[in-house]
Amino acid sequence: MPIFVAVLIIASILHEAGHAIAAASSNVRVTGLGFFVFAIYPGAFTEVEPTELDRCSCAQKLRIYGAGVWHNIILAFFGFFLLLLIPVIFKPFYSSNAGVVVTGISPRSGLYGQTGLQLGHQILRVNQCKVRNSDDWFACLNGKISTNHSIGFLAQYRAVSRMTASEDKVARSEGEVQCCSEFNVTNTTHICFRYLSPIKKSTTQPPTVQKPIFPEFPDFEAEFGVQKRQKRATDLKTRLLSLNEATTRQPNIVNTKDDSLSSIDYSHACLPAMQVTEHAQCQISSRSSKPFSILPYGYVCVVPALYNDTILLRFQVKDQRKPVLFIGYLSEPLYLVGISDLTPRFAFVPWWIPRIFELFSSYLITFSLAMGVLNAVPCYGLDGQFISNTVVNYFFQNLSTSLRRQIEKLITFCGTFILCSNILFGLVKSMAY
């Protein structure tokens, strides 16, 4: 609101200053300058000597009446250039290629709240996609991340199998699969993942194994990358490089020596989302798809078991130990989260200063152009009324005075009707939505 009011005051002052300067240059005395407040709308006004104004030529009158509109147009161009120069002005204190900073979050978004994104958060990655600027942000969300439910994360089969749910414990609720009921875990940290598991031909169902309680797994965190993460990442990279050089590998199944493991079936595992999303991304594929996905030895591709067009996103935030996890629609981070390219270079620099200048420049462009266009309309009480009257008197000076007055009234009535109709239509439309 303060920025909004400040822009209105600046636009009004420069608008009326245009009238005063043009009048003075035409030797017309300015008898008054002042400000007014109508409801919450601040404005300004200019008064000139009417007799001296009547003695002016049509060109001088047009210059005086239209000066305010031209000043608003020039002010809008100034705001446009200021908006373009913001990255240059703030370059010593802000970087434009080191992530994006969150400048606004709609309360309607699932990312709003204490556990979601906060104003000033500097986002470095979305899942495994690096974010350097706003272009990367939208590219990661629109391109590399989609509602494709075959995109998942690499995980060790040994750890995944121990948290695999029994078939009778897997339930589907509101488009999401629930498979954590038999484990001593909370739904806030664990979600259900699906993966392709090898099943022997001779067995119709997987062997029944007593399900362990999650806290009894002393090595589970290490298997999901919490401990010795760097060493495991190096080992995984080495395995991936060796796979690229190999001529044959078994597709999409856990590497075993038993050739009887040939058929593939879906299984569901209750896994910690935060640890799983730290791993490299992969794509799960069925036996009918060509070519098969090649997975590292001892790994499976686990995919969030979401079937209602929702996705799992992991936002890595600078200087935050834990990432922000989000399960919801892709449209929420795309359209309900505001971001900016300018991120602070130093800890003592506030993130919101460039945002204020961006808002100021945007408002300056919008309201200056709106004020200029509005005053150019031939409506009662606006500059357009006097501009149209001057034009009519210039082009129809051979007609009688009464006929010219009728033409002036007709033009002014039409302009007023069109303006009021648009305002009324806009109000009705806004109330309907």
Buried (B, 14 or more C-beta within 10 A) or exposed (E): EEBEBBBBBBBBBBBBBBBBBBBEEBEBEBEEBEEEEEEEEBBBEBBBEEEBBEEBEEEBBBBBBBBBBBBBBBBBEBBBEBBEEBBEEBEEBBBBEBBBBBBEBEEEBBBBEEEBBBEBBBBBBBBBBEBBBEEBBBBBBEEBBEEEBEBBBBBBBEBBBBBBBBEEBBEEEEEBBBBBEBBEBEEEBBBBBBBBBBBEEEEEEBEEEEBEEBEEBEEBEBBBBEEEBEEBBEEBEEBBEEEEEEEEBBBBBBBEEEEEBEEBEEBBBBBBBBBBBBBBBBBBBEEEEEEBBBBBEEBBBBBBBBEEEBBBBBBBBBEBEEBBBBBBBBEBBEEBBBBBBBBBEEEEBEBBBBBEBBBBBBBBBBBBBEBBEBBBBBBEEBBBBBBBBBBBBEEEEEBEEEEBBEBBEEBBEEBBEEBEEEEEEEEEEEEEE
